[in-house]
Amino acid sequence: MSSSQTVWIARHGNRLDFVNPDWFNTAKRRYDPPLSDDGMIQAQQLGQRLKAENISHIFASPFLRTIQTANEIAEILDLSIKLEAGLAEWHNADWMSEHPQTHPPDYLEEKYPRIDWNYCSRIVPQYPETETTMIERTGAIAQQLIAEFSDNILLVGHGASVLGATWGLVPGNPSINAALCCLVKLVRDSNNWQLELNGDTSHLTVTESQIRLV
């Protein structure tokens, strides 16, 4: 394990059902919305922000909005995308009436050829999850990934997983600004992790006025 490593944690861009709430009523996979048009722009701006940061691996939640966000970044960084279910959305029964159905591999393989299908998720969430279980799950995947991958890595997740992954590495459960397409930057010096950016959105031309975790 390297004594120096940077972990970047990002939330996905704006989602279509935030812009058009009626989308949910007719969607085939209503818990797996795509990015909105402005969310795609946010993802591209995030990729431009990260292009000089020497990131070696991109891990993304298997939900479409996180895959699309990661794909825009991967195109700019010329990297593959590893789908990691440990970074998935909080499987909250108050948000979802059933286990969330995500888009199938054949669709994703066609649309997003940068996905590395040789990678298998290290942690798979169960439905339903309590908040405590979600925090433990997302913290555990951050710990496991830094143990396996010693280079600089990027985790692309959701508001909940940005929080949990950060808490998994930084002691004291700091308050995290988990805005859309935000960046958290964690730097390890020896065995200690320092929070150097907390939900930074300075790379975005448009940001949300009120943060929603779902």
ABEGO torsion letter per residue (X at the ends): XBABBBBBBBBBBBBAAAABAAAAAABABAABBBBBAAAAAAAAAAAAAAAAAGBABBBBBABAAAAAAAAAAAAAAGBBBBBBAAABBBBBAAABABBBBBBBAAAAAAABAABBAABBBABBBBOBBBAAAAAAAAAAAAAAAAAABABBBBBBBBAAAAAAAAAAABBGGBBBBBBBGBBBBBBBBEABBBBABBGBAAABABBBABBBAX
